[in-house]
Amino acid sequence: MLMSFRRIIVFIIFTATLLSTAVFGVQAKSDYGADQTNTVAGDLIQLRGSASETVRQITGEMVGRLLSFLGIVFLLLILIAGFMWMTAAGNDVKAQKARKVMTAAVIGLIIISAAYAITAFIGDSLPQ
């Protein structure tokens, strides 16, 4: 039973890794050197008006991606806890452990939501 549970965990982590590449939009650029990166950064600054807007947008994208990743972790924890609860087969200790994992996941989701709200508030209140 324990070995099959570990296989399921490994499968879920592997699947989440594959899905996260789609979420984060990973693209391999083989010949990006420093000169090309500086050229692109200079073009971005000219297009957007100032370097601070570029930094603000990059920071916002990073925070958004981090929060998306944490949302995926929440979903995985809920799935794992639900699987633990369904396979408890009347064992109160296993069911209690599953409830603790679900409770921790929900508390984590509340913290993630609060972090998003604080970040959005601070981002909106910063001067343009």
Buried (B, 14 or more C-beta within 10 A) or exposed (E): EEEEEEEBEEEBEEEBEEEBEEEEEEEEEEEEEEEEEEEEEEEBBEEEEEEEBBEBEEEEEEBEBBBBBBBBBBBBBBBBBEBBBEBBEEEEEBBEBBBEBBEEBBEBBEEBEEBBEEBEEEEEEEEE
